[in-house]
Amino acid sequence: MCNVGGIDRIIRIIVGTLLVSLVFFGEPIIGSNLIWGWIGIIPLATGIFKFCPLYTLLGFKTCSVE
């Protein structure tokens, strides 16, 4: 099952990786970097697995038809 594809997937993986990397390499910013790291897991996982539960609820699909 795929509902995340192409550019959407690449953007999710990049944003997720950047947010998770704040835990290890970032300067303290508004809030805790640990919180941003946990938030970053969501786009990273949805990009890797090509599936977003929110897209399913909203009826979106950005991947090509298989």
C-alpha positions as CSV (number, residue, x, y, z in Angstrom):
1,M,0.0,0.0,0.0
2,C,1.4,3.3,-1.1
3,N,0.0,6.8,-0.7
4,V,3.2,8.9,-0.4
5,G,5.5,9.1,-3.4
6,G,8.0,11.1,-5.4
7,I,8.9,14.6,-4.2
8,D,6.6,14.2,-1.1
9,R,8.6,11.2,0.0
10,I,12.0,12.9,-0.5
11,I,10.8,16.0,1.4
12,R,9.5,13.9,4.3
13,I,12.8,12.0,4.6
14,I,14.9,15.2,4.5
15,V,12.8,17.0,7.1
16,G,12.6,14.0,9.4
17,T,16.3,13.5,9.2
18,L,17.0,17.2,10.0
19,L,14.6,17.2,13.0
20,V,16.1,13.9,14.4
21,S,19.6,15.3,13.9
22,L,18.7,18.3,16.2
23,V,18.8,15.9,19.1
24,F,22.5,15.2,18.6
25,F,23.9,18.2,16.8
26,G,21.6,21.2,17.3
27,E,21.9,24.2,19.5
28,P,19.1,24.5,22.1
29,I,16.1,26.2,20.4
30,I,12.6,27.0,21.4
31,G,11.4,24.0,23.4
32,S,13.5,20.9,23.8
33,N,15.5,19.4,20.9
34,L,14.4,16.0,22.2
35,I,10.8,16.9,21.4
36,W,11.7,18.0,17.9
37,G,13.6,14.6,17.5
38,W,10.4,12.7,18.4
39,I,8.4,14.8,16.0
40,G,11.0,14.1,13.3
41,I,10.4,10.4,13.5
42,I,6.9,10.8,12.0
43,P,7.9,12.3,8.6
44,L,10.9,10.1,8.5
45,A,8.9,6.9,9.0
46,T,6.1,8.0,6.6
47,G,8.7,8.7,3.9
48,I,10.5,5.4,4.4
49,F,7.4,3.3,4.4
50,K,5.6,5.3,1.7
51,F,2.4,5.4,3.8
52,C,0.8,8.2,5.7
53,P,-2.3,7.4,7.9
54,L,-3.4,11.1,7.7
55,Y,-3.4,10.9,3.9
56,T,-5.6,7.8,4.1
57,L,-8.1,9.7,6.4
58,L,-8.1,12.7,4.0
59,G,-8.2,10.7,0.8
60,F,-4.9,12.0,-0.6
61,K,-2.5,10.0,-2.7
62,T,0.7,11.3,-4.1
63,C,2.3,8.1,-5.4
64,S,1.8,6.8,-8.9
65,V,-0.8,4.2,-9.6
66,E,0.6,0.7,-9.4
